[in-house]
Amino acid sequence: VLDAGVDGDIWYLVMDYVPGNRTLRDHTRPDTLFAMEHLVPIVFKCAKGLDHAHRNGVVHRDIKPRNILLADDNEVKIGDFGIALSTRLDSTDTQVVGCMGSPLYMSPEQVTERNVTSQSDIWSLGVVLYELLTGRHPFHATSLPSIVHQITTQPHLPVHEFRPSIPKILARIVDRCLIKDASARYRTCLDLAGDLSLVFDQLNLSEEELSGRDKFNIIK
């Protein structure tokens, strides 16, 4: 997001132009999945981007595959901050609250209209990671009541059931993102990125894909 403003009755965001119309949604089917050495850096970059937003008082509230764009140089762009929540406004400021977002990617606290924090974005990114790994949604249902029931009460199937080659540490990362109690998830997206960086060694990623300094700073 480069800028935001109001022109008459129009509220607008100014964002990067990302050519190619490629989003992560293109890689959430069993026949279009990324190789893991490509997938992990993408989610790592998403976690770092969300951490930056959270540190600046912004909760996205609508993280899903089609809102994460892929540029030609494999850079990741998180788009559509249209329903983002500011955590730095006081009680006298007006914000749209309640059940906002895409139901299939909402956290348990979001679908039940409880307090939404950065942990809700972590849940949503966990759902995206699950889809990128398996080509399946962890809480798929066809009606809103069923979606709410799945998200709030039903455990997700382990990712190994669909893709046995997934490293165990990556499966544990998914499980931690999708804990229904928000306080038991990752405290920050930087913590999530730190755990993802531990997967890089197992996947033998090159220094070009993750620089030594970048990796050191994340662990730090």
N, C-alpha and C positions, 0 to 999 in steps of 0.2 A: 504494500500500500504506500503510494507516494504522497497522496494528499486526500482531503475530504472537504466537502463544503455543501452549501445550500444555494440553489438558484431558483427563487420563487418558491413553487411547491415541489421542486425536485431536489431530493437529497442524493448526493453522488459520492462515489469513491473513484480516485484516480489510481490505476494499477499498471504494472508492467504489461506491455503487449507480449504475449507468448505465442509465437507462430506454431502451426502444426496441429493444434487442437488435440494434443495428446494428454491424457490424464491417466491416473492409476486405475481407473475403471476398466481400461483396455486390458489390464493384466490381472483380473480377478476371476477369470474362468479357468477351469482345469487345463484347457488346451492353449492358454496364452500366458502361463505363469512365468515370471522371471526366474533365471537361475539364481541360486541363493547369493552368489558373489556379487550380483547386481542389486538384488532386493535389499540386502542389509544396509548398504551405504545410503540407499534412498530413504529408508525409514530413519536411519541415523540423522540425516539432514532434516527430515521433518521434525524430529524431536528437538534438534538444535533451534530450528526456526520457531517452534512453539514455545520453547524456553525463553527465547528473546521476547516474544509477545507477552508471555506471563510476567516476565520481569518488568515489563513496561505497563503492567496493569490491565492487560487485555486477555479475556478468555474467549476463544473463537466460537464455541458452541455448535459448530456445524462441520466438524471434520469428517470427511467421507472421501472415497476414492475419486469422485468426479471433481472435488474441490482441490485436488493436489495435481498440479500441472507439471509436465516434463518438458523442459526446454531442449533445444537441439544439442546443447553441450552436456546433457544429462544433469543439469542443475534442476533443483526442485523448487517450485513456486507454490506456496500455500495461498489460495485465493478465497474470494467470497467471505469477507468479514462483515457482511451486511447485518447479521444479527449478533455480532460480537458484544460481549458484556464488559464494561469498564469496572474494575475493582477499586478504582481510586476516586470515585464520586461519592459524595455524602448522601444522606437520606433525603435531602431536599432536591436533589437532581432527579430528573425523570429519565427512566430507562424502561424498555420493554422487557418484562420478566414473564415467567411462566413456562409452559411446555413449548419451547422454541427449538427448531432444528429438524433433522431427518430422523424419524422414530427408530429405524433400524440401527442407527449409530449413536443413539442417546444412551447415556449412563443410567443406572438405576435411579440415582437421585434426580436426574434430568426428566425422565419419563414420569416420575411421581411428583414433579414440581417442587422439589426441595432445593436447598441452597446449592448453587452450582459454582464450583471452583475450578482451578486448573486441573485437578484430578479427573474432572469430567472429560476434558480434552485427552487426557492420558488413556482413559477407557476407550474413547472413540478411535484413537490411533491404534490401540490394541486390536480393535475390531478390524481395522484396515489391514494391520499386519497379519492377522489370522486369514483374511481373504487372500492376501498376496501369497501366503504360504500354501494354502489348501485349495483355493478356487471355490470355497464355500463360505457362506455366512454363518457365524457361530450361533445366531439366534433367529434364524429365518422363520417368519410366520407371515400370514396373508391378511391379517386384520390387526387393528391397533390394540384391542384387548389381548390378543394372543401374543403380540410383540412385547407388550408390557409384562405379561406373565413370564415369557421366556427370559427377558432381561433381568427381571427382579427376583426370580425364584429358581430358574433352571440352570444347571451347570453346562458349560460348553464341552463338546467332545474334544479329547486331546488331539492336537495337531498331528501326532504320530499316526493316528488311525488313517489319515489321508495321505501322508507323505513321510514314510518311515525314515528317510534320509536326513530329516531336520535335526540339527545338533540339539542335544538335550538342553543346553543353556538357552537356546533360542525358544524352545518350548516353555521353559520356566519363565522367560521374559513375558511371553504371551499370557501365561497363567497369572502372573502378578499384575499385569495391566487390567485383566478382566476380573479381578476380585470385586465382589459386589459391595463390600464395605470400602468406601472411598479412602478412609484413613489408613487402610492396609495396602493400598496401591503404592506405586512410586510417589515419593514426596514431591519431586519435580521432574520435568522432562529432561533436565540435565542428568539426573540420576539414571533415567531410562537410557539416555545416550551413552552414559558411562558403561552400563551393562552391555549395550549393543556393541561397544568398541571391543569388548572381550571376545566377541564372536569373530572379529576380523582375523585373528591369528589362526583360528581353526579353518577359516576359508582361504587362507594364504593370499589375502588381498595385497595388491602392490602398493608401494609408497605413493604412486601417482593417485590412487583411489582414496587413500587416507594418509596424509602427510604425518610424519613422526611428531612434528610440533603440535598438529591438531589433536592427535591422539593423546599426547602428553597433557595438553591443556584440558581436555575432557576428563581424563582420569583425575587430574589435580582438582 
